[in-house]
Amino acid sequence: MGRSRRTLPEELLLLALDPATGTTAQPQSLDLGLAGAQLVELALAGRIAPDGDRIAVVVPRPTGDPTLDCALELLRRRGAPVRAVHWIGGPRLGLRQTYLSHLERCGMVHAVAGQMCGVLPTTRYQATDNEISREIRARLDSAIRTGVPPDPRTAALAALAHAVGLGKHLYPGNEGRSSRSRLRDLIRHDPMGGLVAHAVMDVQNGAVAQPRRGTAATARQGAPGARSAAEPARGVPMQPRRGTMARAVAH
C-alpha cells in the first residue's frame, strides 16, 4: 500500500481532533473506532474480507504500513475468522498514541506539552494544516448534502464517525440534527464499514459476547457442535469491560 493516500484510522483521528483545543472528541469510543478503521482499511487493500459477522484473512501479504501489518499479522495468527466485536473489543493499548505520533512525524500535527490542574503533565496535538481536515470533512458534507452514494472509503469513514459518536462534534446542535441523521444513513453504502461500525456500537453497548441478530453466527446456534452465544471464538479470549481502557493521551 502506498503512502500517497491517508489511511482510514488517520482520517478518523483527524476528524476527531479539535483544531482549536488540540483535544480529541469521544476519546474512549474513538479508540474502538481506530481498531475498526484498521479492519476497513485492510479490507479495502484486499487483505481481509467479512465472513458473516467474522473477519477472515484472505491475503496475508503485508501492505507496507507497519501499524496495519501488525494488525494483519495478529489476525493471521488466530488461524480462523475472528468475530468483529471480539477484535474491536480486545485490548488496543497505545493505538491512538501510535497514530498521533505518526501524524506528528508526517508533519500533520504537532505536540503541545501542558499541565492539568498545574500538576499532571498532558500532551495535546494541534493540526499544522487545517486544510487536510477540511478536505476530509468536505467529503462527508458532500455525501450528506447531495445524497449521491459515496465511494466505499467515504462511506466507511461516515459509518465509523457515526459509530464513535462524532456526529454531534461535526454537526452540533438542533441545526445539525438532519445532517447527523444522514451521516447515520450512510452506513448502508459499504458492507464492511457497516459491519465494523455495528461492531463498534455493540462493544460500547456491552454486547461483545452476543452475536448480532441475523448473522451467520446466529444461524449456527443449535447446530451440532456449535458454540453457545456466550462462548468466545476459538483463540479469542473473552475481553474485559471497556471501563478499564487505557488513559487517553489527548482528552
Secondary structure, DSSP 8 states (H G I E B T S, - for coil): --SSS--HHHHHHHHHB-TTT--BSSHHHHHHHHHHHHHHHHHHTTSEEEETTEEEES-----S-HHHHHHHHHHHHH-S-EEHHHHHHS--TTHHHHHHHHHHHTTSEEEEEEEETTTEEEEEEEES-HHHHHHHHHHHHHHHHH-----HHHHHHHHHHHHTT-HHHHS-TGGGHHHHHHHHHGGGG-HHHHHHHHHHHHHHTT-TTS--TTSHHHHHTTSTT---TTS--TT------GGG----S--
